[in-house]
């Protein structure tokens, strides 16, 4: 019990003061949230319960402490207040007969979702669950505790918005994780400024996974939706969710990171779907990013970007060269150039006709030059016709005008500046793109590739879409890539790779004599799920591992198999 008394229930750091924690300055006698587990409750004879940091429609999230691993943990407890309650300092949950069926139905969903996510431990951008159990009439999950701040707080403390290059590094790994989750049939449907967090290492992680009925209005559970991040279909009690539902929440969060504000609530945007972006900010955003935001935030699902791989492709387009943007503001010059090219082309044709006595090699040379000039003239004419400019006065901010349900008009970016009021409608043909030959990454170390920052900055970015099992390719090495080696790709674009996580079958290693923490880490690296039980009478030193329960050293098991370690204890 002394161990329990010596830790702050707010931050789980050692406690040296009787009234206020010296680490977090939190008063020791602060009351727990109503209906939450009492301070210092112990679960599974292993996990100490601290303060409830959060409560949502699905339940509580506590900070805790793992006595065996000696580290901080996050404890999530299934506790829907609308269906159950807890009396005083009791641990057990109470439900009445009218709510019992719904309570148990949602508890099964909570356990099923948690077990599925627990198998996604290779996704670094997603919270890792390493223990799941039922107790006190409810269910719990255990994850590592990460010191973090919400995306909302991070952006507010970073000047109100983020530069695209910084936002890209934060969001793209999460996008890859979401693509993999949806391949496995797992949706989040609550992506927002609060479920996305920035870790101490500067990377972003997605947490707060909940059962689906928490993410919609009209279900038996109170909805937990963030206005501006929830898609239109989430305000409907019967409409099915899809990957594009998460695309909306992800894009809305990215929109906030880049602009400092959220879109209007989706139900309001049915009548006015425009997105307001401050002039000073939009000038710094690559046009292809603005287009990606517009596509991902379409109000109606059938017009919205349908999946994360498509969104990745849109966000990974090479930046528009400054000269092209300048050309969109100076059509007369383009028209003049076009006329000059046509004039040169006509003069060249006349000259060729008058020179009938030239040798054959001269005729060939003249023909080649003529073809080149013709191609250049055609390109100039093509680009000039694609760039449309029409005058319109709007507010002192940019407006991305979305496609409505009834019309087929193109997205319009409108601007109001001190010197010129214009409306731009840019097609993809107005983009100047530099292409390179895609390098061959198959069979190379993913870690080494990612460490080559200079190469990535200059030519391409490497992103992992998922990890796959392979008996041929060693763990950590690239199995496949898109685009393929030798294909042309946009310079500055992305190469999406699949990384090997080794063979699906693993040999159970000998961990006898190790501490539980050492054995846990070794087995975790090899892909096993681990827990421990204490057993007296073993010959090993107290606290060390004496063997496996139900398995033997050298057994060949599937990746993700749960193994129980026998830990020696004093009799």
Secondary structure, DSSP 8 states (H G I E B T S, - for coil): -HHHHTB-TTT--B---SSB-TTT--BTT----TTS--TT-EETTTEEEEEEEEE-SSEEEEEEEETTTTEEEEEEEE--TTT-B--TT--S-B--HHHHHHHHHHHHHHHHHHHHHHTTTT-TTB--EEEEEEETTEEEEEEE---EEEHHHHHHTTTSS--HHHHHHHHHHHHHHHHHHHHTT------STTTEEEETTS-EEE-----GGGGSTTSSS-----TTTS-GGGGSSS----HHHHHHHHHHHHHHHHHSS----TTTTTT---EEEEHHHHTTS-HHHHHHHHHHT-SSGGGS--SHHHHHHHHTS----HHHHHHHT-HHHHHHHHHHHHHHHHHHHHHHHH-TTS-HHHHHHHHHHHHHHHHHHHHHHHHHHH-EEE-----SEEEEE---SS-----EEEEE-SS-EEEEE--GGG----EEE----TTSBHHHHHH-HHHHHHT-EEEEEEEE--SSS-TTBEEEEES-TTSEEETT-EEEEEEE---SEEE----TTSBHHHHHHHHHHTT-EEEEEEEET-SS-TTBEEEEES--TT-EEETT-EEEEEEEE--
